[in-house]
Amino acid sequence: MTLVRLGYVAMSMELKNASPSKTMTFSQFQKIRDREAALRKLERIAQVNLSNTLRLLRHNAASDIHFYRLTSRLIPLANHEELLDWDYMKPLLPSLREVGNYAKEHKMRMDFHPDHFVLINSPKKNIFQNSIMTLRLHYLLLKNMGIDTTHRCVMHVGGNYKDTEKSLERFVDNWGLVPRSIQKMIMLENDDTSFTVEDTLYLCEKIGIPLVFDYHHHLAHHQNIHWVQHWDRIVKTWEESPLPIKMHISSPKSEKEFRHHSDYVDPEMFFTFLQEIKGSVPQIDCMIEAKQKDKALFRLMKQVKVWPNVEIINGASFYIK
């Protein structure tokens, strides 16, 4: 028997006017002649984003959702090269702590997934340095929320650069330059074009971090569809983690656009996965990467109720026996 908890990404399709990703472009920033006034406006936008995040967490608590991915766009222009003197954290500390306290009070697992331009295995020094800066922002957000930063940030391996083996080894080499505090925060995910489950497992086992299995990405690779033979190894990468094993679930938009995410999760596809892993772990947290966000979660829970060997726990969790 395995406890399955469902989560969703960043935005709610149910709540109105609750975006946690409101932003300002640098060109808009430049049009405000008073720089201090422009910085205060950025801070107000970030405060709105945090306020909306708290609204989302309340929505989650009311819906029994205990797994949620924070947006990486909470603070617009936080790492822009023209604004490196901006102490953006100080005015946001009370709001950050309020978000963190609410999540802890309601036992919610929260994490991040930085954008694709965060590349630890980049051969370009400036891209690597910018990636570390972005990861440090995520680290500080979690730290100032009062959340244990261990294994809270999932990433792809990075660029393939037309040579898988060299790209993997460059990741290992560059990993030694990543601050220890940030290393402890990171998990790796297999992707749909460049790095297979086997590639990602190689890195996770070598540097000792968890692998977040993306079932859709694996199927999109059309390589070694027999992923089950690697499941025990995937589970072992989580042995030292304080958190339950995590995976991503999404479904193809169509056969032609297989790599694109659908609005909802195909229940047959998800059930096929769960039938293979049930009983192998006491709990698995499944992040839904569907266009309809929490609506996709609620629809999937309705569909779960008719599955055999399922015991519903609440609005977003169930046991599969």
N, C-alpha and C positions, 0 to 999 in steps of 0.2 A: 504494500500500500504506500502511495506517495501523495503528499500534500502538494497541490498545485495552486500557486497564487498568480493572478494576472495583474499586469500593470500596463500603463500607456505612456505616451511620449508628450510631454510639455504642454500641449494645448487641449482644451476641452471643447467638444462640439456641442455640449449641452449648455454650458454657461455663456451668457452674452457679455460682450465688452470686458473680457477677462484675459486679454493677451498678456503674457509675461515677457513678450519679446518686442515691445515698442522701442523704436530706435530714432536716431538722428544721424544723417550722413555728415561727413566732414565738411562737405560744401555748404550744407545748411549751418553748421557750426560757424564757419568762416564768415557767413553773412551777418552774424551778430557782432557788431563792432566792439562792444565791451566784452573782453575775454572772460572776466569774472562772471558776468551775467550769463554768458554762454555755458560756462562750467556749471553754474547753478541750475541751468535748464537741463543739462545732462543728468545732474543728480536727481532732479524732480522726475525725469523719465524713469531712471533706475528705481526710485521709490515707488512709482506706479507699478513697475514690473514686479517688485517684491510684494507689494500689496495684493496684486492679482495672483501671485504665487500662493500667498496665504489663502486667498479665496478658493483657489484650486485644491489646496490641501483640505480645506473644510468640506468641499464638495466630495473629495476622495473619502474622507472619514465618514461622511453621511452615506456613502455608497459601498462601504466596507473595502475600499481599495487601499492596500498597504504597500504598493510598489509603484514608484513614480519616477520618471526621468525629468530632471530639471532642464530648462533651456540653457544653452551656453551664451545666450544673448541678454542676460539680465542687466548688464551694465554696458550701454552703447559706447563705443570708441575707447573702451578701457585701456587697450594696449596700443592705441594709435601713436605713431612715431612723433607726432607733433604735440602729444599730450602726456608725455612721460613724467612730467612734473606734477600731474594732477593726483592728489591723494584721494582717490575715489572711495576708498573703504571707510574712512573715518565717519563721514556723515551717514553712512548706511548701516553702521554697526547695530543700532537698536532693531532695525527692521530685519536684518540678517538673523539676529539672535531670536527674534520672534518666530520667524519661519522655522528655524532649527528646533526651537523648543516645542513648537506644535507638532512637528514631525516625530520627535522623540516621545512626546506625551501619547501620541496615537500609534506608536510603534510602526512607523512607516519607513520603508527602505527607499532612500533617494540616491540617485547617482547622476552622472553626466556622460555625454557622448560628444566630445569636441568635433568640430567640423573637419572635413577631409583634408584641409590644408595643414593640419598638424601632422608632421612627418618626421618621426625620430630617425628613420633610415635615409633621410635625404643626403645626397653627396654634397649639397651646398650648405656651407657653414651658416649663412644668414637665415636660411629656411629652418635649419635645426635650432638656431638660437631663438627665432620667433616662436617656434613650436614649444620650446621650454618656457618662454614667457607666457604663452597661452595656457599651458598646463599649470603654471604657477598661479595664474588667475583663478583657475578652478580649485586649486588647493586652498587658496586664501578664502574663497567663498565658503567652502565646506568648513574650514577651520573657524571662521567667524560666525558660522551658524552653530558651532559647537558640536559638529558631527565628526565622528571618527572617520578619517580620510582613507582608511585602508580599503582598497578595492572598490573605489567609488567612481572610477573614470574608465570607460571602455573605449578602446581605439582599434582602428585597423592597423595592420602591420605597416602599411605605407605604400610607397611607389615600387613598382616592379623593375623599372628602368631596363627592360628587355633582358634581364638576367636575374632569375629567381634566386639562385644560390648566392650570388654576390650581394644581392639586396638583403637577404636574410643575415648574412655575416656582417654587413654594414650595420644592421640593426643591433646586433650583439656588440659590435665595437662602440657604436654611439651610446649604447645603454650605459656603459661605464662612465659617461660624461653627464648622465642625468642625475640630479640631486637625489639622495636616498629617500627623502620625504616624498618626492614625486614618484619615484619607482614604486613605493608601497601603495600608491593610489591607483596604479594602472592595471587593467585587464586587457587582453587582446581578443579580437574577434576574427574569425575566418571571413573572407569576402567572396564576392561573386565573380571576380574576373582574374585576380592576381595571385592570391595566396590561399591554398586549399586548407582543409582541416589538418592534413598531415604537416604542411608547412608551418602553420600556426602552432600546432602541438610541439614541433621541434623547438620553436622559440620559447614557448611557455615552460617547457620542461627544462630547457637549458638555463633560463634566467630565473625560474622559480616564481611564475605568476599564473593566475587563473586564465583559462580559456572560456570565453563566452561563445557557446555554439549557436550559430545562426543556421537554422534548418533550411530556410529558403535559399540563402546564399549557397549552401552546400549543393542543393539540387540544381541550382542555376549553373554550377560549374560543369555538370554532366561528367564528372570524373569520380570514379570510385564511389558509386552511389551506396555502397554497403558501409555506411557510416557507423553502423552499430559496432563493428569490430574495434572502433576507436573509443567507444563510449567509456569504458573503464579508465582509459588513460585521461580522458577529459575530466572525469570525476576526480581523479587523483590530483589534478592541478589545483583543486579547491581544498585539499586536505588541511592546509595551513591557514585558510581564510576564516575570519569570524562570521562570514555571511554564507547563507545557503547557495548552492549552485544556481547559476543564472543562464538563461538562454533567450534568444530572440525568435519570435514567431511572426511571420507575415506570409502572404500568398501572392502568386503571380497575378499581374493585371490581366494577362491573357497568354495563350500559348506563344503568340508572336512577340509579345512584350513580356517575356518570362521574368526578366530581372526587375521590372517595375513593380512597385507595391500596389496591391489592390486596395479598394476602400475598406474591405472587411477581411476577416480570416476565414479561409476554407476549413470548416470543422472536420471534414474527412481527413484532410492533410494533417491537421493538428492531432487528431485522434490516432492516426497512424504512428506519429512520433511518440505519443504518450504510451501507447500499447507496448512499444519496444523498451521504454525506460522505466516503466512502473515497477516499483519495488527495489530498484537499484539505488535509489537515494531516498532519504526520509522526506525531503522537501525540494521543490524546484520552483524558482521564481521566473515567470515567463513574461518578457516584455513584448507587448504587441506593437509592431511597427506597421500599422495600417493607416490609411489616409483619414479614416473616420475616428481615429483616436479612441476616446472613451465610449463613443457610440459603438465602435467595433467590439470593445470589451463587453458591453452590456448585451449586444446581440449574441456574441459567442457564449456567454453564460446561459442565455435562454436555450441555445442549441445543445449545450452540455447536459442539460437536465434530462434529455431523452437518451443519452448514451448508456450502454450497459456498464455495470460495475462502477458507478459513480455515486458518491455521496456528497451532496451540496453542503458546504459549511456556511457560507454567507454570500453576499452579492458579487464577490470577486474571487472566491476560493472554493476548492473542492478536493475531495480525495478520489484518486483513481485506484481501484483494487485489482 
